[in-house]
Amino acid sequence: MMGTATTDKPVTSLEVSCTKNLLEQYDNMKIMVEDFEENDSDLVQVLREGRKGELVDVIAKRQLEVYDRYHRIISLIDRAHNAIGNRDTQKMIEIRYVQGYSHIKTALYFSGKYSDRTVTRRIKKGIESIAKSLRDWGLFEAYKDLLEQSNS
């Protein structure tokens, strides 16, 4: 189980970069998870129960591994997103990454209320908030390869 202890230690630039990469992949991960749930629910049941005599090949096992990984990451991102204290910042992250709009369209959405620079700054703070939550909840420790990919 991932830890719930929090720390006041600031997030690293690598953790922020990794979080931004995950947010940019969020939509694709969500699509893959939903597609798997809609089309492969029987396969999930067979693999989870470990039934003998069923034809389960390497590809099917790999699909389940990817599904489990993406499902965990999406769930933690959703929780971290909901934990952002400022509702406007939360909405900016939602529009930019969860709904998948460009930075320009996100800034336009808030143009009557905030300048482009403020939107940029708030999105950066939102990413840092999510990164801190993901770090504190153990995501980067559980999936060390995420940090390695962001570092290259």
C-alpha positions in Angstrom: 0.0 0.0 0.0 1.3 3.4 -0.8 2.1 5.6 2.1 0.0 8.5 3.2 2.6 10.4 5.2 3.1 14.0 3.9 6.2 16.1 3.9 6.9 19.8 3.7 9.9 19.0 1.5 9.4 20.9 -1.9 9.0 18.8 -5.0 12.0 18.4 -7.3 12.1 19.6 -10.8 12.2 15.9 -11.9 9.0 15.2 -9.9 7.3 18.2 -11.5 8.5 17.1 -15.0 7.3 13.6 -14.4 3.9 14.9 -13.2 3.5 17.1 -16.2 4.3 14.2 -18.5 1.7 12.1 -16.7 -0.9 14.9 -17.1 -0.1 15.2 -20.8 -0.7 11.4 -21.1 -3.8 11.4 -18.9 -6.3 11.5 -21.7 -4.6 8.5 -23.6 -4.3 6.5 -20.4 -8.0 7.2 -19.6 -9.1 6.1 -23.0 -7.0 2.8 -22.8 -8.5 2.0 -19.3 -12.0 2.7 -20.4 -11.6 0.6 -23.6 -10.1 -2.3 -21.6 -13.0 -2.1 -19.1 -15.6 -2.1 -21.9 -14.0 -4.8 -24.1 -12.0 -7.0 -21.9 -13.9 -7.4 -18.7 -14.0 -11.2 -19.1 -10.3 -11.3 -19.6 -9.8 -9.3 -16.4 -11.9 -11.8 -14.4 -10.1 -14.8 -15.8 -6.7 -13.3 -15.0 -7.6 -12.1 -11.6 -9.1 -15.4 -10.6 -6.2 -17.3 -12.1 -8.5 -19.9 -13.5 -6.7 -22.9 -14.9 -7.5 -24.3 -18.3 -8.2 -20.9 -19.7 -6.2 -19.7 -22.7 -4.3 -16.7 -21.3 -1.3 -15.6 -23.3 1.5 -13.2 -22.8 -0.3 -10.4 -24.6 -3.4 -10.7 -22.4 -1.2 -10.6 -19.2 0.6 -7.6 -20.5 -2.7 -5.8 -21.3 -3.8 -6.4 -17.7 -0.5 -5.1 -16.4 -0.8 -1.9 -18.4 -4.5 -1.6 -17.4 -3.6 -2.0 -13.7 -0.7 0.5 -13.9 -2.8 3.2 -15.8 -5.8 2.7 -13.6 -3.7 3.3 -10.4 -2.0 6.3 -11.9 -5.3 7.8 -13.1 -6.9 7.3 -9.7 -4.0 9.0 -7.9 -4.0 11.9 -10.4 -7.7 12.3 -9.9 -7.3 12.4 -6.1 -4.4 14.8 -6.3 -6.3 17.0 -8.7 -9.3 17.1 -6.3 -6.9 18.0 -3.4 -5.7 21.2 -5.0 -6.8 23.9 -2.6 -7.7 26.7 -5.1 -10.8 25.9 -7.1 -9.8 28.1 -10.1 -6.4 26.4 -10.2 -8.1 23.1 -10.0 -10.4 24.1 -12.9 -7.4 25.3 -15.0 -5.7 21.9 -14.6 -9.0 20.2 -15.4 -9.4 22.1 -18.7 -5.7 21.9 -19.7 -5.0 18.3 -18.9 -8.1 16.3 -18.0 -10.2 17.7 -20.8 -7.1 18.0 -23.0 -7.3 21.6 -24.2 -4.3 23.6 -25.3 -2.7 26.1 -23.0 -4.0 28.9 -25.3 -7.6 27.6 -25.1 -7.3 27.3 -21.3 -6.0 30.9 -21.0 -8.9 32.0 -23.3 -11.4 30.3 -21.0 -10.2 32.4 -18.1 -9.3 35.5 -20.0 -12.1 37.6 -18.4 -10.8 36.8 -15.0 -7.1 36.2 -15.2 -4.2 37.3 -17.5 -2.4 34.7 -19.5 0.6 34.9 -17.2 -1.6 34.3 -14.2 -3.1 31.2 -15.8 0.4 30.0 -16.6 1.5 30.5 -13.1 -1.5 28.8 -11.6 -1.2 25.8 -13.9 2.5 25.5 -12.7 1.4 25.7 -9.1 -1.3 23.1 -9.8 1.2 20.7 -11.3 3.5 21.2 -8.3 0.5 20.4 -6.0 -0.3 17.3 -7.9 3.4 16.3 -7.9 3.6 16.7 -4.2 0.6 14.5 -3.6 1.8 11.9 -6.0 5.2 11.9 -4.2 3.7 11.8 -0.8 1.4 8.9 -1.8 4.4 6.9 -3.1 3.7 6.9 -6.8 7.3 7.9 -7.8 8.7 5.3 -5.4 6.3 2.5 -6.7 7.0 3.4 -10.3 10.6 4.5 -10.4 10.7 4.1 -14.2 8.4 7.2 -14.4 11.2 9.4 -13.0 13.8 7.7 -15.2 11.7 8.4 -18.3 11.3 12.1 -17.3 15.0 12.4 -16.7 16.0 11.3 -20.2 
